[in-house]
Amino acid sequence: MASSSNKSFTYTRTAWLLAACVMALVVMVGNSDLVLGKATPIWDAVDNYAPLFSLIADHAKAGKLLTWNPWSVGGAPDFADPSFGAISPLVILFGVIARDPFNAFIAYWIAFWILGGVGVLVLCRHLKCPAWGGLIASLGFVSCGFYTAHAEHTAILYSFSFLPWIVWRFDLALARKSYWAMVQTGVLWGLSALGGYPALVILDPLFLALWALGRTSFGTIEFKSDASGGSWKQLRFCVLGLALIGVVGVIIMSPSYVAFIKYTKGYTYRTSALSRERALTEGPLPPQAILTLASPYLYNLNWPPYSIWPETDLSMSNIYSGALVIVFALAALWRRDKWRWWLGLIAAFFLACSVGKHLPVRGWVYTLIPPTRYFRFPSLFSAYAILILCILAGMATSDLEGEPETDGAVRRRVFLVSVLVAGVAILSYRWLVRTVHLHFFGLGAPSTTLLIVWFSLVLVFLLWWQKDITRRLFLVALVVIAAYDAGTAFSVSVGTMYTSATLPWWNAMKSQHKTSFDLTSHGLTRTLFAADDLGGFYRHNRNIATRSPAFENATGLLNGYAQPFETDPTLGKVVVGSQRTWFSADPVWLPPTDQTFERMRAAAHSSGVPPLILHPNDDGPPYSTQPTGQAAATQGAASTLTPLSPASVDLVQYTPNTLEFRYHADRDGWLFVSDRWANSWTAEVNGKTVSVVPADFLFRAVPVTAGENLVSFQYRPKGYVLMVMISWGTLLLIVIVSIIRHYRGRGRPRRHRSGG
């Protein structure tokens, strides 16, 4: 058997570095087609995130921040969508280090995947797990169904990769009773918000609060407060620590989230809370999908032609976490340990939330925690259950590592658990594939892989329990099984990660990529869809790379009134083509209601051109009073809706944040421009400030006078740059102080240090 010196190696820095290298290699090999350029990301990644990444990178290289994007949906404040990462230092860093932003996007995508795996290793090392146990947990984490199914959703991948790092720093803060480590946790949480998915950002504090409650109540002795502190001081530290995390995190994420609340008001309905029904029913984890813990293949049954869970998207129906992770996690719960059982309860709670309407738990959270009313997809709760499985797995490996050579109780326990879990997994797999009338062995590779993984781990545990193999061979066998399992998980999940089918679109974006922000030479011409070589007739944002404006694009900043302008040729007449400026001397002021919209549509179909309807807003005249201005504007349901007239303009300047042109008006009236309205657009006409009024539900209008008019629009989100400076300044200050504290604290006994 192995000597104690060999056992101690599994806790050395070298062992952990080796584990990190193995994990990174498995991720790289598992995504080799992507790394080698034989395939490109799929769906949202190629349609949306990669083009926006290139736009952010181009701005960064020019020393600018992305604010307004004029190439999609008629113009969008994409900086205010947190998931794009317009001011994430990490997104910007990857954007500027490579000449080709699309190669940089692939590097960014892979790097964050590996970052999540390294985070699990760091967390397991902090929890005193052996390096081989941390590697098994890490391999399960990076190949889990949350990563592979959500690979297209870059923002979700970004947030999920930060999660183990946040938990690591938070748990260290609890261990050392360090407010400074709480500050560092807030930094990580804030960073995770600057390019991550808001749902996970909102759920992180809930997870940390539950972690703190259990850690301080049931944690191991070194994590409890000193006897002199008492439970009251312990509780006070946790509450103040969570508050500190909140303050620091909110300061760092404020530019994105304040921007979303402030600068998209009136542009999108997404700033409002979702209905209870929508929050619970859109994108749940189907209860049967919990059986995907048996095999990484099973979620593919939600792909046509089977689609066994039509209530949810394919990406929302996979929680596979690695066979060894599941076995070790359940073995960890076998031990009578309140802290581990608390973790198990947290995992069960988040899984219960993830199934949405199938259990009442998500509804309770919706009612009791108001921020959770702002996102869909209950299945995202499962991210935290997966992380806990990996943590518990690491803890169980600590049990094996610390077991005396003469005692086989832990080994017997793990073997029995492996037999039980393997049996359940194989039966679950067989039952699910039979529900779609498939045969176990008829599936070929997925079934063979299932048997290889589960039978091999049972065999290894049996041989280890009976002491028929050495400890070294046992550990090597487990690592090989974990690596093989992770590799096959990547292999069977390729369909939701990347494909060679999108290479033509990807190469078209790369070859036609333009870095200029000047639209003046292009004029006001806009198409409904992107060019055919970019993928043609469905919603995407690939035209951003080629700097060719389109109107029907993918966007998270949804507005229900946009689609009719895309599908109705009469309404679309003012939106696409080169004629996008129109004049009206007789607009009407009406609220932006469905009734008003139907009235506008009917008038457009009657005359062939939409009328001009102006809408009150916070910055414009109130609806209850007669609007004033240079043009006579009527008000009320009885008013006649006069069609717009084409207005010929001489374009002076057209950039993302500026639109300037000359227009000769025959009389006083209103000039309509079919660029999207947002509340930070300002305008001047002949040097005088005028209101930019919402028009025809989506667009803008300004008053003009008879004669020559120099019209200048400027997009100026007031306070945004200051918020960015405060966010980045806070981040930089904390990083600098952390580095100084680290080097000053080197060599001191850890028990005397107050922070990390």
N, C-alpha and C positions, 0 to 999 in steps of 0.2 A: 504493500500500500504506500501511498505518497507520504512523504515526510512533512513535518510542520512547516519547514522552510518553503516547500513547494506550495503548500496551502497559502502561505502569506503572500506569495507572488501574485495571487489573484486580487490583492488589494493595492498593489503598487501602481505608481503612475504609469510605468511602462505598460502594464497590463491594460490599463484604461485607454491609453493611446492606441494600443494594438486593437482593442475593441472598437474604437472609433474608426480606425482605418478599415477594418473588416465591414462594419456597417456601411460606411461610405462607398466601399467597393461594391457591395451588394446592390445599393441604390443605383450606382452608375451602370453596372452590368444589367440590372433589371430594366433600365431605361436606355440601353445601348443604342437602339435605333434612333431615339431622339437625340442623344449625345452626338452620334455620328452623322446626323443630318439626313438619315434615311426616312424619317417621319417627322411630323410636326404636331404640336398640340391640337386638341380637338375641341369643337363646339365653342363654348364661351371664351376659351383661352385664345383661339385663333381669331374668333369673330370680334372679340371685344377687348380683352385685357391686353393682348400683344399690341394692337394698334394704339391703344391709349398709352401703353408703356412707351412706345416709340415717340408719341407726342410729348410726353413728360420729359423724356430723355432729350429731345430736340430743344425744348425750352431750357432745360438745365444747361446744355452745352452753349446756349446763347446767353446764359446768365439771367434767365427769366424764370418766372413761375407761371405755370399753366393756370389760367383763370377761365376765360371763355373759349369754347370750342365751336367755331362756326361751320365746321364740315359735317356735323351730324345733326339730325332731327331739326334742321333749321337754326341751329345754335343751341348750346347747352352750357350751363355752369358746371362743367365736369370736375372742377377743382373741389366742388362742394359735395361730391360723392366720395365718402371716406374709403370705399373699397378700391378706388383707383390708385390711391397712394400718391396724389399729386405733390404732397409736401413731406412724404416719408423720406428721411435721410437715406434709408437703405435702398429704397426704390431709385432715388436720384443717383446714389453712388453706383449702382449697377448700370444705370442709364448712361453715365458719363465715362465709365472705364472702357467701354468697347466702341469701336468705330461704327459697327453695325448694331443698331438697337435691337434687332430681332435675334441676333446671336446673344446679345446681352440678356434678352428676355429668357432664353433657354437656360443660360447660366444662373439667372435669378431664380427660375423655377426649380432647378435641381438643387441649388444651394440652400434654399429654404426647406426643401424636403430633408436634406441632410442635417440642417440646423435643428429640426425637430428631433431627429434621432440622437444627435449629440446632447440635446437638452435632456432626453430620458437618461442617457448615460451619466450626465452631471447630477441629475436628481437621484439616481440609484446610488451613485458614489457617496452623495451626502447622507443617504439613508443607510449607509454601511453595508450595502450589498457587495458581493464579490463581482469582479469585472466580467466574468463569464455570465453571471446572472444578469448584470446590466446589459450585456450584449444581446442576450435572448430577449429581454424586455424591449430593447431598442429595435431589434429586427422585427419583432411583432408590431411595434408602433409604426415604423416607416412603411410596412407592407399591409397595414390594416385597411379595412374597407373604407374608412373615412377618407384616407388619403387617395386610394386608387379610384374610388367612385367619384370623389370631388376634385380630381386632378384638373378638370377644366375650370373649376372655380378658384382662380388664383388667390382671390382675397380670403377664401376659407382656408386654403392651404397655408397662407401667411399667418393667419390668426392661430390656427391649430399648432403650427410650429413654435409659436411663442409660449404656448400653454405650459409645457414642462419647465421652461425657464422661469416663468412667473411663480409656479408652485415651489420650485427649488429656492428661490430667493425669499419667498414668503415663509417657508418652513424654517429656513436658516434664521430669519428674523425672530421667529418664535423661539427657536432653540437658544439664541444668544440674548433674547430680550433686547433687540437692537432696533431703535427707531430709524437708524440710518439704513439698515437693510430693508425696512419698510419703504423708505424713500426710493431705494433702488428697485424694489418691486413695483412701485408706482411708475417708475421710468419704463420698465419693461411692459407694463400694461398700457401705458400711453403710446409707446412705440407700436405695440400690437394693434392699436386702433388707427394709426395713421395710414395703414395700407390694408387693413383687415376687414373682415365681415362684421358689421355692427352687432348681429345677434350674439356672436361669441364674445365680443367685447362687453356686451351687457350682462352675459351670464357669468363671466369670470369672477366678479365680486361675490356673486351668490355662492359659487363654488369655494372661493377662499374663505368666506364666512363659515360655511359648513366644515371646511377643513380645520379652521381655527377652533371651532367648538369641540370637535372630536379630539384634536391634538392636545389641547389644554386639559381636556377632561379625562381622556383615556390614553394619552401618549406615553411612550416609555419614559423612564425616570429622568433621563438627561434632558428631556424636553419640558419637564414640569417646573413650575416656579419654585424658587427657594422657599423654605419653610417660613421664613420671616415675611415673605411677600403676601401670602394668603391668597385665597381664591378671588377676593375682591380686586387686588392689585393685578392679578392675572387677567381678569375680565377687562379691567380698565386698559391694560396694555393692548389687548386684542382690539378693543373698540377704537382706541386712539390710533393704533397702527393701521387699521382698515380705513379710518378717516384720512390719515396721512397718505395712504396709497391713493385714495380717491382724489385728494387735492392735487397731488403731484401728477397723477395720471390725467386728470381733467385739464390741467394747465398745458400739458404736452399735446393732448389730442384736441384741444379747443379749436385750433384753426379749422380742422375738418368738420367737427361736429357743430360748432357755432355757425360755420358757413352753411352746413346742411339745413339748419333750422332757420337761419336768417336770410340767406341769399337765394334759397329756393322757394321761399314763401310766395305763393301765387303761381309758381311755375309748375309744381307737381303736387299731387295729393299725398305723396309718400311722407310728408311731414306730419301727417295726422295718424293717430293710433288706428290700428286695424280693428275690425269687428271681432268679437269673440269667436264667431263661427269661422271666420277666415284664418285667424291665428291658430285654431285647433285643427283645421281640416286640410290646409294646403301643405303638402309635403311631409306627412307623418312617416314614422318608421312602422310599417305594418307589423303587427305582433308576430306573424309567421316569419318575418325577416330576421328575428332574433336567432333563428336557426342557421343563419349565414355564419354564425360562429363555427359551424362544422366544416365549412369549405369556402374558399374565396371565390369559387365558381358560381355558387348558388344565386347570387344576385343577378347573374346574367339571364336567369329565367324571367326576370322582369323586363326583358328586352323582347321586342316583336320577333317571332310571331306568338310567343307565349304570354308575356305581359301579365304574370300571375297576380301582380298587385297594382291594378290600374289606378288605385287611389293616389299613388305617389310616383315620383320621378325615379328613374333608374339610379341616379346618384344618391338618392335618399334611402336606399334599401340594402346597405351592406355594412356590417359591423365586424367582419372577420378581424381577428387580432392575433392570429398565430396559434397553432395547436399547443405548443409548449407553454405559451403565455396562459392559455385557458387552464391547462392542467395545473401549472404552478400556482395560479391565482386561487383556484379552488382548494388546492392543498394548503395554501396559506390560511384560508378560512377554517380549515379543519382544526387548527390550533386554537385553544381558548385564549383569545387575545381581544380585549374590548376595542382597542384601536383598530385592529384589522376588521373586526365586525362592523365598526362604524364606517370604515371605508366601503365595505360591502353594501351597507345601507345607503350610502351616498350614491354608489353606482346604481343600485336598484331604483332610487328616487329619480335619477336622471334618465334611466331607461323608461321608467313609467311616464315621465314627461314626454319622452321622444315618440311615444305611440299616439300622441294627440288625443283625439276624441274617444279612442278606445278605452281610456281610463280617465277618471276625473282629475288626475293630478295636474296636468297641464292647465286645465281650467282654473284650478285653485291658484296656481302661480300667476296666471293672467290677472286674476282678481286682486291678489295680495301684493304683487310686485308690478306696479304700473309700467316701468320701462320695458317689460317683456310683452307689452301690448303692441309694440312697434315692429315686430318681425314675424314672418311666417316660418314655415319649415320646422315643426316640432322635432323632426329627426336630428336636428343639429345638437340637441341635448345629449345625444349618444356619444359625442366627442369626449365628454368627461367620464363616462362609464368606461370607455376604451382606455383612457389614461390610467384610471384606477386599476383596471385589470393588469396593466403593465407594471404598475407600482407593487401590487400584491404579488405578482410573479417574482419580482426582484426580492421581495421579503422572504418568499419561500425558498429561494436559492440560498439565502443567508442561513436558513435552518439546516439545509444540507451541508453547507460549508462548516457550520459550527458543531455538527453532530460528532460525538466521540466515535472512534473507530469501532469500539466494541458494542455500540448501540445501533440497532437497525430500525428503530421505531419510525423515524422520519422517512427513511428510505421505503419502508413498508407502506407507510401512509401515501407517499407519492405514487408508488406503484399501483395501489388499489384505486386511487383517484384516476390515474391514467387509464386503467382498464374500464372503469365506469364511464369516463368522459368519452373515450374512444368508441365504446359501444353505442352511447347516445348519439354521438356525432355521425357514425355510419348509418344508424337507423334513421336519423333525421334527414340525412342526405338522400337516402333511398326513398323515403316517404315524399319528400318535396319533388324529386325528379319524376316520381310516378304520378303526381298530381297533374303533370302536363303530358302524361302518356309516353314518357321516355323510359328506357331500360338502363339499369345501373351500368352494365358493362358496354351497352351500346354507345355511351357517351365517350368512351375511349380514354384519352389522357386525363381529364378531370377526375374520373373515377379511379384510375390507376394511381394518380398522385395522392388522392385521398387515402387509399389503402397503404401506400408506401409510408406516408407521413405518420399516420396513426399507429400502424402496426410496428413501425421501427421504433417509435418512442416508447411504446409499451414494452417491447423487447429489451431496449436499453435499460429501462427502469427495473425490469425483472433481473437482468444480469447484474446490475449494480446492487440491488437488494440482496441477491444471493452471493455477492462478492466474487463473481466469476470474471469480472473485468477490473482493471486498475482504475484508480480515480482519474488519472490522466486520460486514459482511453475513454472513460465515461464522459468527461467534460468535452473532449474533442468530438465525440459522437453527438452530444447535445448541440454543440455549436454548428456542426455539419447539418443536422436535422433542421435547426432554426434557419440557417442560411438557405438550404434547399426549399424549405417551406416559404420563405420570403420571396425567393426567386420565382417559384411557381405561382405565387400570388400575383406578382407583377405580370407574369406571362399570361395568365387567364383573364387579367383585368385590362389588357391592352386596349380593348374596345372603348373604354372610358378615359383613357389617358392620352393616346396619340395615335396617328394613322398616317399612312403614306398618301391617302386620298386627298388630303388638304395641301400636299406639297405644291401643286400648281398655284394655288392662291397665295401660299406663303412666299413662294419665289417671285410671284408678281408683286407682292408688297415690297420685297427686298429690292428687286430690280427697278421698280418705279418710285421708290421712296424719295420724297422731297423734304428738305429741311427748311425751306422758306416758309415764312408766315404771311407773306404778302399775297392777298387775293386780288389785288387791283387789276393785274393783267388778265386774270380769269373773268373779270367782270362779275355781274350778279347772276350769271348762269348757274342753275342748280338742276340736278336730275333727281328723279324719284328714287331710283336704285343706283347702286354702285355699278361700275363697268362690268361687263360679262366676265372678263378674265379675272376679276376679283371675287367671283362667286354669284353675281347676278341677283336674282329676284327673291331674296328673303332678307330678313333683318340682320345686319351685321355692321361693323364699323371699319372694315378693311379699307374703305376709301379714305380714311384719315391719313394713312401712310402715303397715299398718292396726292393728297391735298386737292381732292375733287369733291366739292360739296354735294351732298345727297340729303334727302328728307326722310326716307323710310329706313331708319337705323335702329339698332338695339340700344336701349337705354334703361337704366334703373330709375331715372327720374320721370316716371310715367305721368301722363296727362291724358285722361279719357277722351278729350276733344281732338287729339292729334290724329287718331286713326281715320276719321271721316275725311280729313283733308288728303289722306293717302289713297283712299279707296274710291272717293267720289271725284270724277274728272272735272266736274263743274267747280267744286270748291278748290280742287287742286290747281285750277288755272292760274291762281294768284301765287302759288307756292313754288312751282317748278318752271323751268325754262329761263329765258333771259328777262322777261317782263315781270319784275317783282316789286315795282313801285307803282302805286295807284293813287288817284286823287278823288276826293269827294267834297263837295260843298255842302252836302246835306246828310251828315251822319246822325245817328240817333244814339242816345245814352241808355243802355239797358244792362241789367245785372247779368253776369255770366251763368245763366241757369239752363237746364235742359230745354225748357220751353222757348227761351230766347234762341237757343241753337237751332231748334227745329224751325223756328220762324225764319232764321237766316238762311237755312238750307232751302226752304220753300221759295224764298225770294230769289235765291241764286238760280234755282232751276227754272224759275219763271222768266228771268231776264238773261240768263246765260252767264252772268258774272255775279259774285257775291256782293252784297251791300257792305257799307262800313258801319259797324256797331262798335261803339266805344264803351268801355267798362270802367266803373269807378274802382279805385284801389286806395290803399293807405296813403299813397303819395299824390293822388289826384283829387278831383272835386268830389264831394259826397253825393251819393245818388239822390238824396232827399232834396237837393237844391238844383236850380237851373244852372247847368254848366256855363261858365263864362269863357270867352276867348274871342279870337278874331273872326271865327266862323260861327254862323248861326247854327246851333245844334239843337235838334228837337229831342223830346224825351217822352216816353210812355208807350204803351202798347198800341195806341191808335195811330202812331206815326207811320208815314210811308217810308219804306225801305228802298232807297235809291241805289242802283248798282254803281260800283266803282268804275272810274274811267282810267285808262292807261296813262301813266305819267312818265315822260321821257326825261332821264336825268343824265348829267355828265359826271361820271365817277371821278373823284379826286384821290381818295385813299380808302382802301379796304384791307384791314388787318383783323386779327381776332378780337381786339378790344376797341377798334375804331372803324366807323363807317362815315365817310364824308363825301358829299356830292352837291352839285348845283342843280337847281330846278327853277324853271320859269313858270309861274302860276298865272293863269288868266284872271283869276279872282281869288278872294280869300277862301280858305278852306282847310282841309286836313290832308296830309300826305301819309299814305299807308305804306309800310315796308313789311314784306313777309319774312323778316328775320324774327326769331322768337323774342318775346318780351321777357324781361326779368327785372326785379326791383332795384337793381344797381345800375341800370342803364340811365344815363343822363343825356341831354341833348341841348344844343344851341342852334338857333336859327338867326343868321346874320349877326352873330355875336351875342345874342340875348338868350338867356336860359329859358327853356320851355319844358313843360312836363312831357315825359314819355308815357303815353297812355296805352294801356292794354287794348288791343283791337281785334275783333273777330276771334276772341277767346284765346288766341295763342300769340298774336303778333303785336306790332307797335305802330303807333301813329303820333304825329306831331302837327301842331297848327302851323300853317304857312300863310303869307300875305301875297296879294297880287303883285307881280313883278318878279325880280330876281331873288332867289333864296339860296343861301349857302347853309346847308343842313349838315350838322356834325353830331354824330352819336359817339359817346364814350362809355365804355364799361368800367366802372370804378367801384368795386366792392369796398366801401369805406371800412377801415379798421383791420382789413384782412392782413396786410403786410405787417402791421404792428403785432397782431396775434402770432404770426409766423415767427417774428423776431423773439417774442417772449417764449414761445414753445421751444424753439431751437436753442435759445440762450439758456433756458432752464435745463434742457437736456445736456448741453455742453458743460455747464457749471457743475452739474451732479457727476458727470463722467470724470471731469478733472479732479474734483474733490475725492471721488472714489479711488482714483489712481494714487493720489497723494496719501490718502489714508492707508491704502494697501501697502505701499512701500514703507511708510512710517511704522506700520504695525508688524512688519516682517521680523521674525525673531522673538516677538513677545509671546508669552503663553496665551493660548486662545481664550482661556477663561477670564483673562483681564481685558479682553478687547470688547468694545461696546458695539461694534458694527462689523459689517462684512467688507 
